Every structure is written in structure tokens, then in C-alpha cells.
């Protein structure tokens, strides 16, 4: 069996790229909060709680509500 190399299109994974961006922003936020005196565990628990709350809010929305959230203001 010959070794298969991925194509350029296969290397592009928008979910992985988005995850990287979110994680980078989160680590920056954690660093800022630590410099303000918050404890790592305190920050981790607060982030987990906030993420859970956000997911629950998204889950309670209708597809139309979600569309409204992503549409730029002023566009119909």
C-alpha cells in the first residue's frame, strides 16, 4: 500500500481553525484574569459555567432566532 498525502482541501478544517481561535482568546482572557488576581481554578469554573449557560441559551432558541443572531445588523 502506498502512502497517501492529503490534498490542500483536506488540510483545511474550519472547525479546527475556529477551535484554535476560541482557545487562543480563552487563554488570553485567563492570563488577563490571573493578572487581576483571580485563581486558575476560579477562572476555570467560571468559564465552564458561562459556557454551559451559553449553550443552554442557544439550545432554547429557534432556528429563526439563531439566523437573526448571525445576520449583520441592518440586513434583512
Backbone torsions as a table, in degrees:
resi	resn	phi	psi	omega
1	UNK	NA	134.3	180.0
2	UNK	-88.9	152.6	179.2
3	UNK	-71.8	133.3	-179.6
4	UNK	-103.6	129.4	178.6
5	UNK	-102.6	135.2	180.0
6	UNK	-68.0	149.0	175.6
7	UNK	-80.9	170.4	177.9
8	UNK	-58.6	-40.6	-179.5
9	UNK	-63.9	-35.8	180.0
10	UNK	-71.1	-25.3	-179.9
11	UNK	-75.6	-22.5	-178.2
12	UNK	-81.2	113.5	179.6
13	UNK	-127.1	96.1	-175.9
14	UNK	-60.3	-32.5	178.4
15	UNK	-64.8	-41.6	178.9
16	UNK	-66.8	-39.9	179.4
17	UNK	-65.5	-43.5	178.3
18	UNK	-64.1	-41.3	178.3
19	UNK	-60.0	-42.0	178.9
20	UNK	-60.9	-44.7	-179.3
21	UNK	-63.5	-44.2	-179.9
22	UNK	-65.2	-44.2	-179.6
23	UNK	-64.6	-39.2	178.0
24	UNK	-63.0	-43.0	178.4
25	UNK	-64.9	-39.6	179.9
26	UNK	-65.0	-43.1	179.4
27	UNK	-64.7	-36.2	176.5
28	UNK	-65.2	-43.1	177.5
29	UNK	-61.9	-44.3	178.8
30	UNK	-59.7	-44.2	179.0
31	UNK	-61.1	-43.6	178.6
32	UNK	-62.4	-43.1	-179.2
33	UNK	-67.7	-36.7	176.9
34	UNK	-64.5	-38.8	177.8
35	UNK	-65.7	-21.8	176.6
36	UNK	-87.6	0.0	175.1
37	UNK	102.7	0.4	178.8
38	UNK	-77.0	148.2	-179.5
39	UNK	-82.0	148.8	-179.6
40	UNK	-57.0	-43.6	-179.0
41	UNK	-66.2	-39.4	177.4
42	UNK	-59.7	-45.3	-179.4
43	UNK	-65.1	-45.7	-178.0
44	UNK	-60.6	-44.2	179.6
45	UNK	-66.5	-40.5	179.0
46	UNK	-64.5	-41.7	178.2
47	UNK	-64.8	-41.6	178.8
48	UNK	-63.1	-44.3	178.5
49	UNK	-63.4	-43.7	-179.7
50	UNK	-65.1	-40.2	178.6
51	UNK	-64.3	-42.7	178.5
52	UNK	-62.3	-45.0	177.9
53	UNK	-59.3	-41.8	-178.9
54	UNK	-64.8	-44.5	178.5
55	UNK	-62.2	-40.7	179.3
56	UNK	-65.0	-39.7	176.5
57	UNK	-63.2	-42.8	178.7
58	UNK	-63.9	-39.7	-178.2
59	UNK	-65.8	-26.8	-178.0
60	UNK	-85.9	-5.6	-178.8
61	UNK	-87.3	154.1	174.5
62	UNK	-83.9	162.8	176.8
63	UNK	-56.1	-36.0	178.3
64	UNK	-65.4	-39.7	177.2
65	UNK	-61.1	-41.5	179.7
66	UNK	-65.3	-39.8	176.7
67	UNK	-59.9	-42.6	179.5
68	UNK	-62.2	-35.3	-179.7
69	UNK	-66.1	-33.4	-175.3
70	UNK	-95.7	-12.2	180.0
71	UNK	-78.9	129.9	178.2
72	UNK	-58.3	145.0	179.9
73	UNK	-60.9	138.8	179.7
74	UNK	93.9	-7.1	178.5
75	UNK	-104.9	142.1	177.6
76	UNK	-105.6	NA	NA
